[in-house]
Amino acid sequence: MSKTKRNTPVRRDNADEHQVAKLEIKQVQQHWSGPLPDPETLAAFDQIVPGGAARIFDQFEKEADHRRALERSQTRFVIRDTHIGQALAGTFALAGLSVAAFAIYAGAQWAATIIGGSVLVPIVYAFLKQTWKAN
């Protein structure tokens, strides 16, 4: 069986023992916050793709315009939906109160009370609920 030496350092006779190796470590940290890349990155895009930075800005502007258009259409829809709901609620209230008035005219006061109350109570509750939300 033969023995081998492991991890034996090699000695260099001509190496200067006073020579010192200098190692310098530099750490750079950058932070950029915003919807667009920082100016250095935009310049790098321009070097890779001529006009790349301008294309990025154009795309950003188109996206912002599109988002604003969607928000405008959503706002219009909510307003329209609210107006339709108010019109239907008003129609329901007038119809219910008309039926209650006809019941009074026909001499059915109990029916008029039940119909009128079942129409007025939800309307009063809805108005009070809106008032409570505002406060």
Beta strands, then each sheet from edge to edge (+ up, - down):
end
